[in-house]
C-alpha cells in the first residue's frame, strides 16, 4: 500500500480546512441543552435493594447526544416486564425520597397492554422531547424528570414535578395541560396528578388524584 508523501498530506489537510470554512459555524458544533439529563434503568434484582437496582446509565447535554443515545437503546416497548426507564435532570435520582422530588408529584398516564405497540413509544419520546426542549416554558424549572414502567397488565408513564403545594398549583396544572396537548390526548380522556407523599402512604401506587386535566 502506497504511503502518502508529506506534501500530499499537507495539501489534503489544507483542502479540508478550506472546505470547513465554507460550512456554516452552526453545523460544526453540537446544539447544547439548557440542562444536563441522566438516563436511568431499573431492573428488579432480589439480591439488591430497590435503590441499588436503579442504574445510572449515561448523561448528555446536547441534542445530538440525546439522539445518539435514543437510537442506540431499546424502545420502551421492547423492555422486559418489570423494568423502567427514567430520564431526570442530572443530580436528581428517580425516587420519591430525593430532596428535589420529596415535595412534588407526578402526572400519570396509564396505558393498556394493547397500547404498547404504538402509543407507549410515541408518548415516551414526546415527553422526553418536551423536557429536553423546554416545552413547558416558564414552568420548566418545576420539571424533575419522567419515568416509564413496563408491567404485565398495563404500562405507566409519569412526568414528575418538584413542588405539589397549593402555591405551585398554577404551574402543576399548566404543565398537565401542556403535556396533554403535546400528546394529543382528547378531551374524553383525563390524566391525573398524584402527590408523591400520598402515593408513599398507599400500598402499591394507588393514590387519589389531586388534579385532573
N, C-alpha and C positions, 0 to 999 in steps of 0.2 A: 504494500500500500504506500503510495507516494506521500511524502511529508511536505506540507506547505512551507514555502520559503518565508523568512521573516518579513520581507517586503510585501508578500502576498497577504500575510496575516494583518499587517498594518493597514493595507488597502481595504481589506474586508471590514476591519474594525471602524475605519473612517466612514465607509459606506453605511454601516449600521447606525453610527452616531448621526449621520446626516439624515437618515430615514426617520430616526426618533424625533428629530427636530420638527418634522412635518406632522407629527401626531399631536393632537390636542393634549395639553397637560393633564386634563381631567382623566384621560384614558390611561395615563401612566401610573396612576395611584389608585389605591382601593378607596372605597367610599365609607368613611367612618360612621359608626352609630353613636347615638347620644349616651349609651350605656354599654358596659361590658356584660354579656349574658353567659350563663353557665348551663350546660345541659347535664341533667342527672338521669340515672337509670336505676330503677328499683326492681329487684327480683328476690322474692322471699327465700331466705336461707335459714332453715331451722337451727343451724349451728351458730347463727349470728342474731343479734338484736335487730329490731326493725330499723333503727338508726344506722347500724353497721351495714345493713343491706342496701342502703342508699349509696350509690356510687357516683361520684363526681367524674364525669366523662371528659369534658373539654369546655373551654371558654373562648368566646370570639367577640370582636368589636368592630367588624366591618361587614358590609352587605355581602361581599364576595366570599368571606369566610363562612357566613351563615349558609349560603347556597352550597358551598363545598361540603359542609357538614351534612346538610339536609339530604343532599344527593348521594351520600355515601353510607347512610344508616338505613335501617329498615323503616318502612312506613309504620305508623301506629297500628294499622290493621293487620300487620304481619307479625306483631309481637305475640308472645305466648300469653295465655291466660294467667292472670295474677301478677302481671308486670306493669310498670308505669314508666312514662317519660315525664320529666319535669324540666321546664325552662324558667330560670329565675335570674333576676339581676345578680351579678356577682357579689358574693358576700352574704346572700340570703339563702338559707337552707330550705328545702321544700318540706317543711314540717311546722305544725302549729306553734311549737314551743320557741321557734326562732324569735328574737326580740322584734324583728321587723314585721312578723306575722301575728304575734300573740294578741294584738288588739284589733285584728282585722277579720275578714270573712272572705267568702267566695261566691261568685256567680256560677251556678251549677247547671250543666246541661246533661240530661240523661238520654242515652241513645239505645234503642232496642238492638238486639243482636243482628237483625236483618239490615240495620242501617250501617253496619261496619264496613261494608264493601264500598260505599260511596260517601255518605255524609261524614263519617268519622275522620277520614284523612283530609277531606276538604275543610271541615270545621277546624281541625287542629292546625293545619297550615295557615288558615286565615287568621286565627288567634295569634299565632307566632308572628305573622307579618304585622298585625295590629300593634303588638307590643314593641317589636324592634323598630318599627316605622313611626312610632309615637303618634298613632292614630287617635289616641284619647286626649289629644290637645292639652289644655291646661290641667287636666286631671292625670296626666302621665306620671307624676310623682307618686300617685297613690297605687300604681301598679307594682306588684311584687313579682308575679310570675304566673305560670299556668301549669296544670297537671292533667295528663290523660291516663285514666285507669282502664286497663283491658281486663274484663271479667267474663265469666261464663254466660250469665243470663243477660247482662246489659253492661255497656261501657259508660264511662263518665268523663266529661271534660269540665275543668273548673278554672276560672280566672280569679286569682287571689288579689285582694286589695289590702292596704296597710291599716286602715282605720275604719272600723264599723260603727263608731259612735254617732250619735244624732248630729253632732256638729259637722260631720262629714257626709250626712245623708244625701245632700245635693250631688256631691261627687260620686257616691256609690250608684245612685240612680242614673246619673248621666253616663257613667261607664256601662251600666247594664243596657241602656237604650242604644248606645253606640255599638256594643257587642251584638245585640240582636239585629241591628240594621246591617252590620257588615256580614253577618252570617245569613242574611236574607231569611230570617225566621218570621213567618207570617203572624198576623195578629191573633190567630186562633190558638197559637202555642205560646204559653208563658214560660219564662225561665225565672228561677228563684234565687234569692241571695240568702246565704246562711252565715251566721256569725260563728267563727271558729270555737268560741267559748261554749256556745250551745251544742255544737257538734261533739266536742270533747266530753260533754256531760251525758251524752246519749250513748246507748250501746250501738256499735257499728257506726254508720254515718247518717242515721236517720235523725233529722233535726227540722224544726219548723223554719219556714221562710220568713225572714224579717221584711223583705221587699220582694215584689214581683213586677216584671215588666212584660 
